[in-house]
Amino acid sequence: MTGTGSARFVDPRTIADLLAKGEATLVDVREPGEFAAERIQGARLVPLSAFDPARAQPAPGTQLVLHCAAGIRCGAAAQKLRASGYEGEILRMDGGIKAWRAEGLPVER
């Protein structure tokens, strides 16, 4: 796991483990069409184009994880969360859903 600014990158396998244990809230910041085409089970859609920090809050007792297509847009979402006053830890899925798929992890269509 490596850090960057207001959020740290975490690999897809670690995110999958957190999700399997119920320890993560996964927020997908891609656009609705991308989400409709494929998504990670349990992900909450909060598109960057209409990002609402209130909708991206993690469930109690879980880690906030942001993801997008390749790991770029979730950085902008993390900045928006910080600007809104969010002080908790933010994880960014390194490589986004593309890396998730490359690891052989499941997506819904």
Protein Blocks (a to p, Z undefined) as FASTA:
>chain_A
ZZehjbccddfklmmmmmmnopaccddfbdfklmmmpccehiacddfklccfklmpcceh
iacddddfkopmmmmmmmmmmmnopabdcdddehijmlmmmnopacdZZ
